[in-house]
Amino acid sequence: MGYASVYPLVSARAVARAFTYEVPEGVGKGAVVSVPFGRSQVRGVVVGLEDAPPLGVKAAPVGRVLDELPPALVDLALWLAEYYGSTPARALELVAPRMRARRGERKPLPAGLPGEAAPASLTPEQEAALARIVEGMDAGKGRFLLYGATGSGKTEVYLQACAAALERGLGAIVLVPEIALTPQALGRFQARFGERIALLHSGLTEAERRDERERIASGDARVVVGV
């Protein structure tokens, strides 16, 4: 057995700190566990391992492991909490949503508006922009602002950049400004990438969001369109 620092996922600021629990071997940073907290059992996220509990404290054992998060997501949530003045528990709740049980078959992703096939060729400006993005992708770095008037072909550059990412075993996240614009974006990306597209926004039901998160986590959906 070992010990771990765990943030119980409760909203009260008065308990916005980590607590030490006893954990079995193999449980590490990112584990979502059931923990005794007061008179209740709540979910908690392991944020680090400890050699021993604080002096004079008897650490309670965690319950079962409910889920696993990548440690990088734990770090991101803790950074969000500090940067935006929130509590770690509230930020961790964003990356550790409750996975409600499915009833019936998984519903298919709603279809977007009709898309179109890739053009036979890009304009010189599109080719230059895409080349810079792909160069940064291959170097593992790079932030770019793609500037152009409405109708100048920026979305085609995004589509081609996503295709380049998929060819390299990577994924892509495509953000649109508001939910009303997602059918148009979704249709264009579905026309190119088919079932590899996932959709996430607040207009989906919790069950639909759960299904999309599962497809993303499993690698079935490599391109995520959202708001």
N, C-alpha and C positions, 0 to 999 in steps of 0.2 A: 504494500500500500504506500501511497505518497500523499502529498498535500498540494492544493491548488488554490489560487485566488479566483474567486467566482463573483461576478456581478449578478445578483438576483434581478430578474426583469420585472421590477416594480417601479411605479412612476414617482413615488414620494421622494422629494429632494432630501428629506431628513435622513434617508438611508442610502444616499448616492455615493456609496463606496463599495470596495470589494470586501468579501468575507472569505475566510479560510475554511475549506472543507477537506475532508479525507476522500481521496479518489483511488480507484483501483489502478493497477498497472495498465499502461496503454492509453489512458485518458490524458490528453494534452490540450494545448492552447487551441481554442476553436470548438471544443466539444460543447454541445448544448445539453445540459443535464437537468434532471429534476432534483431540487434541493429542498430540505426542510427550512422554512423561514417563518418564524413565529409559530403560529398554530396551523400553518398551511404548507402545502407543497407547491412550489412555484418553479418556473423554468429559470435557469441561470446559464451564463456563458463563462467558460473557463478562459481567463485572460493571461494566465501564467502559472507556472509550477513553483512550489515552495519547498525548501528543505525541511521545515518544521513549522508548526503553528506558532503564533505569537505567545510569548511567555505567559503562563497562567490561563491559557485558553484551550479548551477541549474542543477539537474540531469534530463536527458531526459528519457522518459519511453522506456522500451524494447518493441519490437514487439511480435510476437507470439513465443511460445515455440516449437522448432523443434524436440527436442529429449531429452533424459535423460541419463546421464552417472552415473555409480556408483561413489560416492565421492572418493573411494580408487583409481580409475583410474585417477582422477584429481590430487590427491597427487602424484601418480607415474609420471605423465607427468611433473609436476612442479619440481620434483626431477631430472628427466632426463634432463630438461632444465638447471638446475643449475650445475649438474655434468658434462655434456658434453659441456657447454658453448654455448648452443643454446638459442633461445628466447622461452618464455613460449608459445606463440602462435603457433610456429612450433611444439613444443612437444605436445600441446593439439590437434593439427590437426591429430596427429597419433592415438589418442584414440577417436576422433570425426570425422570420415570420412564422406564425403557426401554420403547420401543414395539416389542414383538415382532411379527414378521411374522404375518399372519393365515393360517390354514390352513382353507380352505373358506369357506362363507358366514357372515355375522354371525348369531349366535344371537339370537333375540328376547328381550327382557327378561322375566324370570319374572313371572307374574301374582300380584298380592297377593290378600288376602282380599276378598270382595265389598264394594263401597262402596255409597254411596247418592247419589241426586240432591240437588241443592241444595234447601233448604227454601223454601217459598213466601215466608217472611218471617223476619227475625231478631228476637230479643227486644230490648227497649230497651237492655239492658246490652251485648249483642253489637253493636248498631248504634253505640253510643257508643264502644266500644273500637275498632271498625273505623274509625270516622271519625277518631279520633286517630292511628291508624297511617297511614292514607292521607294525612292532613295532613302528618305527618312525612316521608312518602315524597315528596310533592310539593315539600317544602321542602329535600329532599336531606339530611335529618338526622333524628335522633330515635332514642332507645333506650327500649323499653317492656317492662315486666314485666306479662304478662297473668296475672292471679290469679283462680282460681276453683276450686271443689270439683270432684271427679271427676264427669263427666256434666253439667257446667254449660254445655257448648257451646264450649269454648275452641278445639277443632280446627276447628270451622266458621269461627271468626274467622280462623284461619290460612289456611284454604282461600280465603276471600273476599279476604284480604290478598294471597295469591299471585295470584289472578285480577286484582286491581287492578294488581299489578306487571307482569303480562304485558300488560295493556291499555296500559301506559305504555312498552312496549318494554324492560322490565327482566326480570331473572330472579329466582329465589328459591332459597334453600338451606333445607331442612327437616331438622333434626337430631332423632333419636330416641335415647333413653337406651341401648338395647342392641339387638343384632341380632335377638333374639327378638320384638321389637315391630315390626320393619320390615314384615312381611307385612300387618299391620293398617293401618299408615300408608300403605304403598304402594298397597293396594287403594282406600283412600279418595281418594288423590290421582289415581290412574289413572282412577277413575270420573269425575272432573271434567276432567282435562287429557289423558287418553289417552296418545298416543305422545310427548307432550312431557315425559314423566317419565324421569329417569335415576336409577339406583340405584348407590350406592357403599358398600361395606363390606368387611371383611376376609374374609367368608365367600365372596366371589366368587373365581373363578379369575383368574389374571393376564390371560388372554385376555378374560374378561368385563369386567374393569376397564378394559382397553385400549379395548374397544368402547364402553363408557360414556363414557370420557374423550373419545373421538373425537366422539361425539354431542354432548357438552357443548361442545367446542371449535368444532364446526361450527355451533352454534346450533339444531340439531334438538331438543335437550332443553333446555328453559328452566327447568325445576324439577328440582332435585336432592334426592333423599331419601337420607339416610345416617345413620351412627351417629356 
